[in-house]
Amino acid sequence: MDAMTSPPVAERAAQPGRLDYFIFGYNISHSLSPTLHNTGFRELGLPHHFSIHETPAVDESVESIISRTGFGGAAVTFPHKLQIGSLLDSISPSAEKVGAVNTIIAQGSGTERKLHGDNTDWIGISRCIERSTAFDLGSSAGLVLGAGGAARAACYALQNLGISELLVVNRTLSRAEEMAAHFDKVESRSFNTLEEAVREAKAPLRVVVACVPADDLGKDKIPAELFSGSDTGVLVEMAYRPQVTGMMEAATDHKGWRICRGIDVLEEQAYEQFQMWTGQPAPKAVMRTAMQTKAKSNM
């Protein structure tokens, strides 16, 4: 069925007011997004449906889906976040700043119908940090490890949270410097090792957002000073697998540090997507329970 993991809309019985939502990406057969959003739709009595559409690139099949009158919106994941914007009528300021679209919203109808792109990744990161902090972000340094799309969302989140200093670490220093330059409302510096960043931090380092594959960073490669410089802090580990990464192991050794996982960020950004699409607050409790159950079955 040409890389599509759900039947075409025309093959499903139409329901009054029904809209179809999708996740666009590649290698996404185990995505938790359908579970989250379909649970939310059912809980609120909405006739909508969320499906996976998997393609290696933004191709004609994606263009066909977003042009349908019954298309309500989509979540967008790797590797399509940078490509999808060219097909949309507008993009939010936050998506422009992050440099990636992870949410499409169909607005209006008929000849007035427009497709709008937004980014909720940074919101998911922000909410995880906010609910985990009992310290002043304005007097704290934040460190972002990596220089890809997730790292850009993390930088934007930290800038908007009012962090006093942004430290960007990436193996290729020029990429770290290029990314940090986009976020000029916060003092930022770039490094190619964690050791350098920890040593040069001016404010207490209390927020770490890891946006690199967990396999790249075992516990033995993480300087002890990363988490020992402050009694309290929060680690946001964006990697989904393994369940406990080297970064998480290192943070666990310091009791004042709280850990947020990639699945926590997924959850929070999905709630924001749900409200953008439906205009109603997401029923978080039932969506969370369904997601956790599904996640356990995927292990």
C-alpha positions in Angstrom: 0.0 0.0 0.0 2.8 2.4 -1.0 4.3 3.0 2.5 1.0 4.0 4.0 0.2 2.1 7.2 -3.5 3.0 7.3 -6.2 2.6 4.7 -7.0 5.6 2.5 -9.7 7.9 3.8 -12.1 6.9 1.0 -12.0 3.3 2.2 -13.3 4.2 5.6 -16.9 5.1 6.4 -17.4 8.9 6.4 -18.8 10.4 9.5 -20.3 13.9 9.8 -17.8 16.4 11.0 -14.9 13.8 10.8 -11.4 15.1 10.1 -8.4 12.9 9.5 -5.1 13.6 11.2 -1.7 12.0 10.5 1.9 11.7 11.6 4.3 12.2 8.7 7.8 10.7 9.1 10.0 7.7 8.4 10.7 4.6 10.6 7.6 5.6 12.7 5.7 2.3 12.9 6.0 2.3 16.7 4.9 5.9 17.1 2.8 6.6 20.2 1.1 9.6 18.6 -1.9 7.6 17.2 -2.6 6.2 20.7 -2.4 9.6 22.3 -4.6 11.5 19.8 -7.2 8.8 19.1 -7.7 8.3 22.8 -8.3 12.0 23.2 -10.7 12.1 20.3 -12.7 9.2 21.7 -12.8 10.7 25.2 -14.2 14.0 23.9 -16.7 12.2 21.6 -15.0 13.6 18.5 -15.4 11.6 15.2 -11.8 12.3 14.1 -9.1 9.7 13.4 -5.3 9.8 13.6 -3.1 7.6 11.4 0.5 6.9 10.5 1.8 7.9 7.1 5.3 6.7 6.6 7.5 7.9 3.7 11.2 8.5 3.3 10.7 12.0 2.0 7.9 14.6 1.6 6.5 13.2 -1.6 3.3 13.3 -3.7 1.5 11.1 -1.2 2.0 13.7 1.5 0.9 16.5 -0.9 -2.2 14.5 -1.7 -3.2 14.0 1.9 -2.8 17.6 2.9 -4.9 18.7 0.0 -7.9 16.7 0.9 -11.0 18.6 2.3 -11.1 16.1 5.2 -7.6 16.7 6.3 -7.5 18.3 9.8 -3.8 18.4 10.5 -0.7 16.4 11.1 2.2 15.8 13.4 5.5 15.9 11.6 8.7 14.0 12.7 12.1 13.1 11.4 13.1 13.6 8.6 10.3 15.8 7.3 10.4 18.8 9.8 12.6 20.9 7.5 10.9 20.0 4.2 7.2 20.3 5.0 7.2 24.1 5.3 7.4 24.6 1.6 3.9 23.0 1.2 2.2 25.3 3.8 0.6 28.7 3.5 2.0 30.1 6.7 4.5 29.3 9.5 4.4 30.6 13.1 7.2 32.8 14.4 8.3 30.1 16.8 8.5 27.5 14.0 10.6 30.0 12.0 12.9 30.6 14.9 13.3 26.9 15.7 13.7 26.2 12.0 11.4 23.3 11.9 7.6 22.5 11.7 6.3 19.6 13.7 2.6 20.5 13.6 0.3 21.3 10.7 -3.1 22.8 11.3 -5.8 23.1 8.6 -7.6 26.4 9.1 -10.9 27.5 7.5 -12.7 25.7 4.7 -13.4 25.9 1.0 -11.5 28.6 -0.9 -10.5 30.1 2.5 -8.8 26.9 3.6 -5.2 27.4 4.6 -2.5 25.2 6.0 -0.5 26.6 8.9 2.8 25.2 10.3 3.8 25.5 14.0 6.3 23.9 16.4 5.3 22.4 19.7 8.6 20.6 20.5 9.9 23.6 22.3 6.6 23.8 24.3 7.0 20.2 25.4 10.6 20.8 26.6 9.6 24.0 28.4 6.7 22.4 30.2 8.9 19.5 31.4 11.5 21.9 32.7 8.9 24.2 34.4 7.2 21.4 36.2 10.6 20.0 37.4 12.2 23.2 38.8 12.2 24.6 42.3 14.9 27.0 41.5 15.3 30.4 39.8 15.9 29.8 36.1 16.9 33.5 35.7 20.1 32.8 37.7 20.9 29.5 36.2 22.9 28.2 33.2 21.3 25.8 30.7 23.3 23.4 28.6 22.1 21.9 25.3 23.9 18.9 23.9 23.6 18.5 20.1 22.9 20.8 17.2 20.0 19.2 15.3 16.3 20.1 15.2 15.6 18.9 18.8 18.5 21.0 20.0 17.2 24.1 18.3 13.8 23.6 20.0 15.7 23.2 23.3 17.6 26.4 22.8 14.4 28.3 22.0 12.7 26.8 25.1 15.6 27.9 27.3 15.7 31.4 25.8 11.9 31.8 26.4 12.2 30.5 30.0 14.6 33.3 30.8 17.7 31.2 31.5 20.7 33.4 32.3 23.3 31.6 30.1 23.0 29.1 27.2 25.8 26.6 26.7 25.8 24.7 23.5 27.9 21.6 23.1 28.4 19.7 19.8 31.2 17.6 18.5 31.4 19.9 15.4 32.0 23.3 17.0 31.0 25.3 13.9 27.5 23.7 14.0 27.1 24.6 17.7 28.1 28.2 17.0 25.8 28.5 14.0 22.8 27.2 16.0 23.5 29.4 19.0 23.7 32.5 16.9 20.0 32.1 16.1 19.1 32.7 19.8 20.4 36.2 20.5 18.1 37.1 23.4 20.2 35.0 25.8 24.0 35.1 26.4 25.3 32.0 24.7 28.6 30.2 24.2 29.6 27.1 22.2 31.9 24.2 23.0 32.8 20.9 21.5 33.2 19.0 24.8 31.1 18.8 28.0 34.2 19.3 30.1 34.9 22.7 28.5 31.3 23.8 29.0 31.1 22.8 32.6 34.4 24.5 33.3 33.4 27.8 31.6 29.9 28.2 32.9 29.4 31.5 34.7 26.1 30.7 36.5 25.2 27.5 38.3 24.4 24.8 35.7 20.9 23.6 36.6 19.3 22.6 33.3 20.7 20.0 30.8 18.9 19.0 27.6 20.5 16.0 25.8 19.6 15.9 22.1 22.0 13.2 20.8 21.6 9.5 20.3 22.1 7.7 23.6 24.6 5.3 22.1 26.9 8.3 21.5 27.3 9.0 25.2 27.9 6.3 27.8 28.1 7.2 31.5 31.9 6.9 31.4 32.0 9.8 28.9 30.1 12.2 31.1 32.1 14.4 33.5 31.0 14.1 37.1 31.0 17.9 37.4 28.1 18.2 34.9 25.6 17.4 37.7 27.7 18.0 40.8 28.0 21.8 40.4 24.4 22.4 41.7 22.4 20.7 44.4 19.2 20.9 42.3 18.6 20.7 38.6 16.7 19.0 35.7 17.9 16.8 32.9 15.7 16.4 29.8 16.9 13.3 28.0 15.4 13.4 24.5 16.5 9.9 23.5 13.7 7.3 23.8 16.0 4.2 23.9 17.4 2.7 26.0 15.0 3.3 28.9 17.9 4.4 31.0 20.6 6.3 29.2 24.2 7.0 30.3 23.1 10.6 30.9 20.2 9.5 33.1 22.5 7.2 35.1 24.9 10.1 35.7 22.1 12.4 36.8 20.6 9.7 39.1 23.7 9.8 41.2 22.7 13.3 42.3 19.5 13.2 44.3 18.6 16.9 43.8 18.4 16.4 40.0 15.1 15.4 38.4 14.9 13.6 35.1 12.4 14.1 32.2 12.4 11.6 29.4 11.8 11.9 25.7 8.4 10.3 26.2 7.5 13.1 28.7 8.3 15.7 26.1 6.3 13.8 23.5 3.4 13.8 25.8 3.4 17.5 26.6 3.9 18.6 23.0 1.1 16.3 21.9 -1.3 18.0 24.3 -0.6 21.3 22.7 -1.1 19.8 19.2 -4.4 18.4 20.3 -5.7 21.8 21.5 -4.4 23.5 18.3 -6.4 21.0 16.2 -9.6 20.7 18.2 -9.8 24.0 20.1 -10.4 22.0 23.3 -8.0 21.1 26.2 -6.5 17.7 25.8 -8.0 15.1 28.3 -4.5 14.5 29.7 -5.2 11.7 32.2 -6.8 9.3 29.8 -4.3 10.1 27.0 -1.4 9.6 29.4 -2.7 6.2 30.7 -3.2 5.0 27.1 0.2 6.1 26.0 1.9 4.4 29.0 0.1 1.2 28.4 1.1 1.2 24.7 4.7 2.1 25.5 5.0 -0.9 27.8 3.7 -3.2 25.1 6.3 -1.8 22.6 9.2 -2.6 24.9 
